[in-house]
Amino acid sequence: MKLSKYLGYIFLLLATLAACKKDNGNYDYKELPDFYIDTVGVQKTFETPQSIGTVVITPKVVYNGSESNLEYLWRVYGTTADTLSREKEFRSVIANNPGTYTAELQVKEKTTGIRALMRYTIIVNSPRPYGWLVAYETQAGGSTDVALIRSTEIVKTITTDVVMRNIYSEVNGGPLAGTPVSIVSNVSSPAADMLFTSQTAVRLNRPDYKKLQDFNQLFVAGAPTPKPEAVMEVPFFGNHLINDGEVYWQYSGLFIGKISVDTKGYKAAPFGYAIYGKNGGFYDMLNRRFIYMEQQLSQAATYASPKAGSTARFNLGNIGKDLVYVGIGFGQNGVSSNPDTYKYAFFEDIDKSKRWFYGINFTLPDQPDLCMVDISAMPNIFNAKYFELGTLGSVAFYANDQILYNFTYNNATNTASTPSVAFTAPAGEVITSIKLLKQPGSGYTGTESKSNRIMYVATWNAATKNGKVYLLDANPTSGSLMATPLKVYDGFGKIKEMCLKPA
Amino acid sequence: MNKNKTVMYKIRTFTAILIALVTLPLLFACKKNEQDKTYKDVNRIGIAGDPLEYATADSLLFSFAVYPAGTSEAPVSVIATIMGGVSSSDREFQLEIDPAKTTAMPAEYALPPSFIVKAGSATARIPVVLKRSTRIQSSSVKLALRVAANANFEAAPKSTFSLVWTDELTKPANWDGSGAVGFYFGKYSKVKHRLIVDATEYKNLAVLSGLYNQLFYIASRALEDLTAYNAAHPGEPLKSEGGIAIGICSSCE
């Protein structure tokens, strides 16, 4: 027993001594080159507008070997990591939506595989913020581009006006085919920026105006031959499309299908309007009647004749006149907060002998007539092409090529005032669009609200191929416009459509 | 002390048995395992349907009803699979129609003139054409096939297969209830179902639960067709088999 005990100690001792043996591994030690990215005094945060403008980052790589021995990889991190470049100097347009991103530079030493890392912050701003959008036929003709006008009158936070021209072609490689039909910018229900031309339509990325979907992609299936004529903007329900006289209703951002009415068929006039609790309404030019669309239904409905004994001055189901314009106007009895603000329409008799001004309450088909005024005596009313309605006063506007008139109406007395000349286009220019601002403006709240206080008038000079936008001070209750424009912007194509870009 | 010895003895015996139990199988593991991989039976052939055509174990059910009215025939497949080795030459096999189980008339289907397993192949796809006859609008017909032995093949255990086809529309299971597609179309009728199926490229409503956009689109196109039909037939609107004029909406007949 004792012997084995000693043997045990000897074994332990040998094992301990063996541990002292120098461990000569089978690897080599090498001197590593001096290799790192110097950060001292280097700009680490960069700011850029989305999709336009180039971000340039020149990293200071310290390396005492040959430059050709290095590999570069630039990546940006958002929800995913995207490779941006493999060059040493980063030079790129950032297409990511507005936000703060981390860009990482990875430099790899090819012989050793060692990497040096550096991170930079890139702040991407919305290049196309709140402002007034104008869609115009390009000076060359046949195609559409868009400008964004940021005036101090509608954006309180800026001190000088900014006009961004050709914002569509700048990021999409060229203008959109066809002449302008409609431009839409809604922040909610449904949130969409869309541009419609006589030949196509596109959905756009709000911050940078890049094309997201083309005409066919805007339909669930079975897109018709594109011939957009108007867009019916119905808050909450969608921006329905009038294409070649047919209405395609929108649901969850896509055009679903064609609206059917009855065996009489229909040809939709290029206007549409919201009706409380409905998918919207339009005018059938074929049968000269109004049509309403129920929610989430392709089957639209007609209005029954008013009940026997009704004193209604007209029948929504059988107007019997040609529609010239219909839009949302001022609420009855001054109740502008009415959820279903009243509609006003300009009609022309079939024999073109008279023009009429109708006030319509679509929620009371038995008594829809707010007013029905013969306006044939109004100056230049028979060649009026452009119309607009105030929403804060009983005010209406119409314009022919040269003169913009305003008048007021009174539903109680069924009368309209004698129109006043509100604006006259300078020699050589023709009016191509009129539109009131119907939002408060950015930063203009409460009593400062600019709603109904700014009238935009677009003109076109065919000789000089110059499109202009006049920004006129408007009186919300009388409709009169200040003679001297607040601002005049020019250098556009032939403007046909305008709308507010609310974000 | 005596008692302890007995316990010790028992433990030892137990240990010995344990060792034996572990060792014996190890010894047997040394025996060479001889497996014969060659097929010893005669060559056989069996038939089945194609799962991609939604065939079940013994039959394929096909409905013309969800195809446009212009579709007069439909190609389907029966797949023959051999038991035994592949051959370097083409081999013919025999299929026969089971007259006791078959209700289809010869004019209602077409089979190829001969059935061949190609050289080097273990399976053969037999194209069968099913025809849309008027009588299947209210019934279904069946073609029962079975393998008949010939010089090349005997029948495999699974050697019968039936094709059943009809032109009858059946109410999709998801028309009512949760995920109901009926919400988009209204009350069910075969006339309405036919209208819907003919309207678009979407044929099978059973797979469309919850796809609102597609269902709205189908409803829109079906309504377009209905309106066109009614306009072409004044005073004679499209009616359900119950004789009521149909419409396309949640509460429509």
Boltz contact constraints between the chains, C-beta under 6 A:
constraints:
  - contact:
      token1: [A, 220]
      token2: [B, 213]
      max_distance: 6.0
  - contact:
      token1: [A, 220]
      token2: [B, 217]
      max_distance: 6.0
  - contact:
      token1: [A, 221]
      token2: [B, 217]
      max_distance: 6.0
  - contact:
      token1: [A, 251]
      token2: [B, 216]
      max_distance: 6.0
  - contact:
      token1: [A, 254]
      token2: [B, 213]
      max_distance: 6.0
  - contact:
      token1: [A, 256]
      token2: [B, 216]
      max_distance: 6.0
  - contact:
      token1: [A, 256]
      token2: [B, 217]
      max_distance: 6.0
  - contact:
      token1: [A, 256]
      token2: [B, 220]
      max_distance: 6.0
  - contact:
      token1: [A, 257]
      token2: [B, 217]
      max_distance: 6.0
  - contact:
      token1: [A, 257]
      token2: [B, 220]
      max_distance: 6.0
  - contact:
      token1: [A, 257]
      token2: [B, 221]
      max_distance: 6.0
  - contact:
      token1: [A, 258]
      token2: [B, 220]
      max_distance: 6.0
  - contact:
      token1: [A, 258]
      token2: [B, 224]
      max_distance: 6.0
  - contact:
      token1: [A, 260]
      token2: [B, 223]
      max_distance: 6.0
  - contact:
      token1: [A, 260]
      token2: [B, 224]
      max_distance: 6.0
  - contact:
      token1: [A, 260]
      token2: [B, 227]
      max_distance: 6.0
  - contact:
      token1: [A, 263]
      token2: [B, 230]
      max_distance: 6.0
  - contact:
      token1: [A, 263]
      token2: [B, 231]
      max_distance: 6.0
  - contact:
      token1: [A, 297]
      token2: [B, 249]
      max_distance: 6.0
  - contact:
      token1: [A, 298]
      token2: [B, 219]
      max_distance: 6.0
  - contact:
      token1: [A, 298]
      token2: [B, 220]
      max_distance: 6.0
  - contact:
      token1: [A, 298]
      token2: [B, 223]
      max_distance: 6.0
  - contact:
      token1: [A, 299]
      token2: [B, 223]
      max_distance: 6.0
  - contact:
      token1: [A, 299]
      token2: [B, 249]
      max_distance: 6.0
